[in-house]
Structures are given as structure tokens and as C-alpha cells.
């Protein structure tokens, strides 16, 4: 679970919501100077960043996954590093290494740590599934602990810190699929699709005429931490939080609670408690970006797919019948109702 930033006290109430919404809109405007369309993908990346979480973006080659992330990074006054993951990438290539340094005046030698590209605010982990498990594990510590360990010494990473990774879902030759434990550390699994015909026409025009525009820098590190704290202050009623829990718990087949038919038939493993945390937190960011003063069930539903799709494991029956994780999540959302508890009714009565 990402930790709240240790920045200046966040503003509160409607002022905070307005600031988050306007900042997101300004970043969108700057990114759209370079990127055509992909509004949902862009919003989901911003949701992860405003929550202090990490995201993996999946899509076939040529859909501007790398360009989208690097453009977002250029719209922020934050450090940015792109790490191209390859089969020969070693953990030290990413985290840094110790070198022997000699003092020419005294002849004394000592070890000095040379920081790697992971010591930045926004990390583009390009084609993350093309590097061996040893290097993937080193990234896992950085993502979860916000630190790296070299030579038995822990080195803290800068704050804010985001890992935005890309994956190609169709070309699996020479890849090392991420284990479920590491996938679970990503707050969102974002799917990017082909542009529409009009969007593709605009892409062709922009990329074959003149020079590419440069986005302006919108957000600094302290501002980013302050907005993350503001997102966490967005209120969520008990009945909405319980709705999020019921959606997540409906994916678990090892209890006696009633399950949708597709869950019983097609799921092998369900989502853990981290999914519940991220679902509520992402819904808070969704509400803030939308300009809403509190989380509603619609915000939960809007963000359920990218939060849950990489946390559930389908079985052989699902593969045989062509049923994917998104199909199962949609069936859960269709069947799980929003039940308002006594606390919510009392709150409603108090506000009348």
C-alpha cells in the first residue's frame, strides 16, 4: 500500500477537490499536445500517480505506450528515468553499484556508491517482462519499500516515486512473465487499444508534418505529494466501502458466500486485501479528478477493471471457453448490489 506523502498539510474540502481536478485537466491538455486520444488510459495513469501507486500499461507495439508515459513525465517537474529492460539487464544496472575510489593525495581507497537510474521520481520500466527474475526482484523492493539494498546498505529512493511499466501482451518469445506477487504491487493494470479512424488520421497528420510540440511542466514534487494527501482525504461512506469489499470478496472461491456463476466456473484464485485498499483509494482519486466531493459506487465500478484484472487467476475452463478476467469482473459488477447500511441512512437523515 503506498504511503501518504510527508509534504506540507493538504488543503481540505472542496478546495482540495478543485485543485486535483484542475491539475489533472492541465496535465491532460499538455499531454494531448503530443498524444492523440487515449483519454481513459491517460486518466488511469494520473489516478495511479495521484494515489502514489504504480501502474503497468499493456498493449501491442506501436500504440505509443512509451511515448505516453514519457510525455506525462515531461509535463511534471520531476526526475525521469527510462530503463529498457532486456535479458542481460542486471540488478546493479538499475539500482547502482559500489566502486573503489582512491584519494590521490593519501593513496587511501574507499567504496563509493554510484546511484543507478532507479533513483528518480518517475521510472519508465520499458518492456518489464523481458528481464530475468533476479532483476525483477530488485525492482520489487524499490516499488514496495521505496528503497534499494546494495552491499548490505539500504538507500532511500526520492519522493514522490512512481514505476510506470509497459508490456507487450502478444509477443512472448524470450520473456519472463511477472510473478503474481509482483503484479500485485502494481496498483493498476491499464490496457491500451487501437485508436479510432479519426484519431489515427490525426496521428498521421501530426507525425508527418512539422516538429513535435513540447509539453509545459505543470506539477512539482511538493505539489504532487500535497495532491496525494488531498486524494486520501476524500470521504467514502461505509456503504460504499462495503460495496467495494463485496466486489473484491466475490472473486474468492474459498469461502461459502454466494458467488456469480462465472466466478464459480472460471476462477482459480481471487484478489487479496490489497485489491480492496487500492479499489477504494483509486475511487477516491477518480472522484477528485471528476470534481465530486465524495466517493460513490459509480467511482468504484469505473475503476474496478484496472484494479482487479491482474489480481485474479482464471482456470482451464475459462481459457477453453474464451472467458477473460474482464468478463468475470463485469459479471461481478452486474450481480453485486449496493446495499446501504444503517450508518448511511443515519447520515442521510442528519444532513436533511
N, C-alpha and C positions, 0 to 999 in steps of 0.2 A: 504494500500500500504506500503510495507516495506521501512523503512528509510535507506538512504545510511549510511555506517559506518563512524564514526568520527575518522578514523585512519590516518596514515601518507599519504601524497599525493600519489596517484596511479601512476604507470608508465603509459606511453601512447603509442598509436600506435601499431605497430607490436610486440614490446617488451611485452606489456601487453597481447596480444592475445597468444603469445608463452608461457608466464608464466601460464596463465589459462589452456591452453591445456596440458602442461607438468604436471602440478599439478594434473589435472583430471586423466591423464594416470597413474601417480604414485599411486593415491588412488585406481584406478581400479585394478592395479596389486596387491596391498596389500589385497584388499577385496577378490580377486579371489583366494587367498591362502586358504580361508575358504569357500567362496560361489562359486558354480559351475553354470555357465551360468548367466541368468537373466541380460544380458547386458543392455537392454532397461530400465529395472526397476532401475538398478544402475545409469545409466546416468541421468534419470529423477530426482532421489533423489539429485544427485550432482547439477543439474540445479537449483533446489529449494534452495539448500544451497548457491550456488554462487550468487543467487539473494537476499538472505536474507529472503526467504519466508518459508512457512510451507507446509507440504505435508501429505496426508493420503494415506496409502497403503492398498489396498483391495485384499483379496484372501482367498481361502478356507484353512482350517487347514493343517499344515504340509508342507507348501511351503517356510518356512524359512523367513517369513516376519520379525519376531522379531530378528532372527539371523542376517539378512542382515543389519538392522538398527544399531544393537549393534556393528557389525563388522565395519561398516563405522565410528561409534563413536570412536572405539578403534584405528582407523587409524588417528585420529585427536588429537592434544594435547589440548583438550578442556574438560571442565567438562561434565559429562554424568550422567543422572538420568533416571532410568526406573520406571514408575508409572503404576502399574497394576490396571486398572480401574475395579471396582466391584460395585455392587448395594449399598453396605454400605459405599463407599468412600465419605467422607465429604470434603467440600472445604478446611477446615483447615488442613486436612491430606496432601493436596497438596501444599497449599500456606504457611503454617506455622501458629503459634498461639502465643498469648501472655501469659506468665507465670509470676506468682508473685515470685519475688526473694527477699530474706531477707539478709540484711547486718548484719552478726552475731556480729560485733563489736559495732554497734549502735542500732540494732534492727529495723532500718528503712526498709520499704518494698517499692518496686517499680516494675512496669511492665516491662518485657523484652521480646522483640520479638524473637522467635526462628524460624529461617527460615526453610521452607519445601523443599521438593525435586525439586520444580519448579525453585529454584534458582540455575540453572546450565545453561550450554551453549546448550547442545543437550538433548532434552527431548523426551524419547520414551513413548508415551501415548498408552499403550498396550490395545487393545480392548476398544477403546474410547466410543463406543456406549453401554457399559454395566454399565455406571454410570448415576445417575439421572440428570435431567436438572439443578439443583442447582449447582452441581459440574462442569458440562459442561460450565455453565455461568462463573464460576470463571476462567476456562481455557481460555474462550473467551477474557476476559480482558487482561490476560497475553499475548495472541497471538497478539492482536490488539494494545494495549497500551504499551507493554513491561514493565508492572508494575503490582503489586497486591496491593489491599487495604485491610488492616486488622485493625480493631478498628478505622476506620476513617483516618488512616495514610497510605500514599502511599509509597511503597517500590519499587525502580527501580530494574529491572532484569539485569543480566550481559549481555554484548555484546561481541560476537555475540550470538543470541538466536534463536534456531530452535525448532519447535514442529513437530516431525515425528510420526504420529499416525497410528495404524493398526485397521482394521475392518474385520470381517468375514461376507461376504455377504449372506451366506446361512442359518446360524443358528440365527434366530431372536427371539427365546424364551427368555423372560426376558431381552430384550434390550430396549434401549431408543434412537431411531433414532435421529441423529443430525439435528437440525432445519436448514432450508436453509440459515438463516443469519450467522450461524456458519460455515457451509460448505463453504460459500463464502469467508471466511477468509483463507481457505487453498488455496495456490497458485495452487497446482496440485493434481488431484485425479489419483493415479497411480494404475493400475491393474496388478496383478502378476498372471501368469498362470502356468500350469504344465510344468515340464522340458521335453525335448526330451528324447528318449530312451537312447541315448549315454550319455547325461548329467545325467540321473538318475543312469546309471551304474557307472559313476564316483562318484556320491554322495554316493552310496553304498560302493564303494571301500574306499573312504576317511573316512567314518564314522565307518567302521568296522575294520580298520587297524591303529595301532599306535595311536598317540596323535594328537590333532588338532593344526595346526600352529597358531602362534600369529602374527597378522599384526604389522608392524612398524608404528610409529607415523610420519605422513607426514606434517601436517599443524597445525600451532598455531593460537591463536586468532587474533593477529595483522595481520598476513598474510592473514587470512580469510577475515577480514574487507577490506584489501587492494585489494584483488581479487574481492570482491563485488563491490568496487568502480570502478575497471577496467572494469568489465562487463557493468556497466552503461555508460561507455564512448564509447562503440561500436557504430559506426554510423548506423543510419537507414534512408534511403531515404524517402521522403514524399510519393512517390507512394507505397512503401512497407508498411508504417504506415497506409495509407489509405486502402490498401488491408486488413490489419488486422482489421480495423474498419468495413469494409464491411462484413467480415466474422462474426464478433460479432453481428452487427446490423441485419444481415439476420435471426438471431434467434428470433427477436422481432416481434410479430404478431400484435402489437397495432399501427402500422403505415401503410402508404399506399405504401411503397416501394415494388417492386416486390419480391416475395419470392419463393424459391423452393417448389415444390408440397408437399414434406414430411413435411416441416415446417408448411404450412397452414393446413395440415390434422392432424398432430400428436403432435404439440407442444401446451402446455397450457401457458408456461411462458418462456421468453428468458433471456439471460445473460445481466447483467448490465455493467456500465462503468468500474468496477474493472476488468472485464474479458479483456477489451481492454488493460488496463495497464499491466496486467500480461502476456497477449499474446505477447506484444512487448518486455517486459523485459525478458521473458523466451526465446524468439527468439534470443535476444542478447547473453544470456548465451549459447544457442545452437550454435550460430556462433562462439563464443570464444572457446568453447570446441572442435569444429570441426577445428579450426585453420583458420577460414575465417575472413577477415578484416572488413566485413560489413554484415548486415542482408539482406537476400534475401527472396523472397516469399517461397522458399523451407523450410527455417527455420520456417516460420510461420505455414506452413502446417504440418511440422514434430511434432510440439508441440501443435497443436490445440486440439487434443482429450483430453489429461490430463488437459488442462486449462479449457475446456468448458463443459466436460461431467457432472460435478456436479453442473453446474450453469444453466442448462436448465431443465424444468419440462415437462414431456410428459403427454398426456391426456389418457382418457379411450380407445380411438381408437387405440393408439399405443400399449397399453397393450393387447388389444384383437387381434391385428394383429402381435404381437411378434416383434414390432419395438422398438429398444432401442435408447438411446441418441447417441451412437456412430454411428448408422446407419444414423441418421439425420445429424450429423456433417459431415460425409463423403459425403452425398448428397450436402451439402452446399459447401464443398471444390470442388466438381466436377463442380458445376454450377457457382460459383463466379470467375470471371476472374480478372487477374492483369492488370489494366489499368494505364499506365504510363502518368503522367500529364506533363504539360508544364515545370514545375520546373525541373523534372527529365531529360527531353530532353535537357534543357539548361545546366545542369550539365554535361551530357554526351558530349555535344558539346565542353564545356570548357576544358574537360580532353583529348580531341583528339589532 
